[in-house]
Structures are given as structure tokens and as C-alpha cells.
């Protein structure tokens, strides 16, 4: 990982807000289980939380491609190949999840 500016930095507050909302959803699921809520209602909340996390992941991937990969591709060489490999591996992990 690089210590330079990352592609998501311009939207950092937006990402943090979305992640706080997901944290709240996770606490809500915890509370639902603690309160013996109906299984299907809990699963509905988990599905919403999963979708929210996937949307954050896809937005981060998009920022990475537009910023880190595009910059490396413009520079060329080994750095470009490394960034493309990283992006491909990240896509593979997202598809598997």
C-alpha cells in the first residue's frame, strides 16, 4: 500500500457516513437477535447490510480504478502492471463474496 493520496480521499466523509450507517445496521441486527425477532426480519436486515457493504466496496473499487490504476497506467512500467494485478485480485475477492 502506498502512503500517497488514495482515490477515495475526495469522498472520505461520504464513505465514513455510509460505514457509520452500516455499523448502525449491525447493531440493529444484534438487537433484533437479542430481542428474539422473527428470523425473516433479521435476514432482511442482514441482506440490506450486505448490499450496503457491497456498494461501498464497488465505489472504492471504482475510485481505485479511476485514480490509482489510471495514474499508474499513465506512468507505465512495473507499477502499472502491479496496480492492474491488485485491481484484478480485488475484483476476484468481491466476486467470490
C-alpha positions, 0 to 999 in steps of 0.5 A: 500500500502506498502512503500517497493520496488514495482515490477515495480521499475526495469522498472520505466523509461520504464513505465514513457516513455510509460505514457509520450507517452500516455499523448502525445496521449491525447493531440493529441486527444484534438487537433484533437477535437479542430481542428474539425477532422473527428470523425473516426480519433479521435476514432482511436486515442482514441482506440490506447490510450486505448490499450496503457493504457491497456498494461501498466496496464497488465505489472504492473499487471504482475510485481505485480504478479511476485514480490509482490504476489510471495514474499508474497506467499513465506512468507505465512500467512495473507499477502499472502492471502491479496496480492492474494485478491488485485491481484484478485480485480485488475484483476476484475477492468481491466476486467470490463474496 
